[in-house]
Amino acid sequence: MRFRLLVISLLAVSFLGALDNTVVSTAIATVAGQLGALEHMSWIVVGYTLASTVLLPVLGKLGDRIGPRAVFLASVVVFIVSSVACGFADGIVWLIVARVVQGMSSAGLQLMSQTIIAETTTPRQRPKYLAIIGAAFPVAILVGPVLGGVITDYWGWPWVFWINAPVGLVALVLALVAVPHIEPGRAGRFDVAGTITLTIGLVALVLAVTAVGDGSQAAVAVIEFAIAAVALAAFFIIEARVAEPLVPLHHFRNRTVATGTVISAIVGVGLFSITAFLPTYFQMAYRTTATVSGLVPIATVFGMLVSNLVTGWLVSRTGHYRVYPLIGTALGAAGLGAMALLPAGSPLWAPTVAMAVVGLGTGAFMSLIVAVVQSAVPRGETGAITATTNLVRQVGATVGTALIGGIIGTGVIALLPPGLDAATLTPAVVHAQDAAAQEQIAQAYHGVFVPLFVALAVTYLVGVVASILLPNSRLSDDRVPAQDAEPASLTT
């Protein structure tokens, strides 16, 4: 009974963290407009995402040092308090600072949920329960924007944040009862130098790729890329020398960890990076309404949700896992390849089916690969390796999204017919043009997106190769001894 309460608590908290960003996305324009800061609107999201990305490895290591229960409970409390603070914001600076703190605590919710599952289950049980926890993300994508719109329209934007408080308090009470004390791993000096250099490197990298699409920011982007390169190079040098590294690079000598991390990155680079742009693509290239254009992302996410749960259940029944990343990455490559081959103006069911296949493929290994990588390291380092797996996924999504956005912006400008300003080109403006102009615009967007679909299909093919290189092993029913430095949880 206690374990069921534990799963319910972790699911509730994971859903809360995932839902927060999707709910807020609908209200951003209203929030920024009422605070008189539309020019800083993007930082409501960027600050949250950046903070959650940077804190992943720090919190992962901290969970190993003092135990995941303490980090998890602290993250829930900080998330609730920062959510209330966001709702009371009377200026954009206050709101951005509160969102940064909220993003930091969100990283703890996501990461410690996965770590606690790993510490309280056997390797073979983990895929099923991580799939349940992982279902929070696709469900949040499906319901978040609608819920955010309803709350903003009928209750006011502060309730977009305040709604987290009662739900979070219930989850906190459940967590206090259900989350067990877990012995921390071996003690040692915290990697302060690694933390500082990684933080500088990631912040500079995200800011640089965000500035790539803006021609006026070219010089700034070059400087930020240089700072990122120097800081990340210093980070890897430090990690190779310290006794207790923030990111356990030595584990990448293990084939399961190395290939599993590559497969995890495919989720961010191959799918999350393009999803946000699909509605625009269909509104412009297929000339659909905003409502209809949302059907394709919904089909993608629904496919991801279904295969995530089914795969987790199947692997927990048999212990065999390698076939699912292999099939999943192949389906992702096939779906994106089909998107590249579809002519502009095809019946909408065709891209809907193609992207649903991508979602089915991605869901087949989205949560599973985290369980596989966790099972390849000693239990005392579960938090750090879980953080690393999530970090490459999140950085891949952030960098990929920024690059794709920049490519779309510059590519469309180059291909648009004369007389049209890309900066003011909305779907409504397109639909008001004559048939010939609409066709030219559709071909412009199609011409820009086809190479992107091809590139993302190739990304999934890299995942196919990585899946082939995964050891053909079976997840064990035995727990991993905390002092065991070998991947003893994998049996052939």
TAZINOR-V639911 format. One line per field, one symbol per residue. phi: phi as a letter, one per 20 degrees, with the letter a starting at -180 (. if undefined). A space follows every 10 residues. Layout:
phi: ???
This chain:
phi: .fffffffff fffffffffg ffffgfegff ffffembffd gfffefffff fffffgffff ffffedofff ffffffffff fffffgfegd bffgffffff ffffffgfff ffffffgfed cegffggfff ffffffffff ffeggfffff fffddofgfg efffffffff fffffgeeff fdfffferff ffffffffff ffffffffff egfdgfdgff ffffffffff ffffffffff dffcffdfff fffeffffff fffffgfffe cffdgfefgf gffeedleff ffffffgfff ffffffffff fgfffffdne cfffffffff ffffffffff effgnfgfff ffffffffff ffffcgegff fffgfecfff cfffffffff fffffgffff ffffffffff ffgfdffgnd effdedgfff feffgffgff fffffffffg ffffffffgf ffffffffeg gedcfeeefe ffeeedfffd de
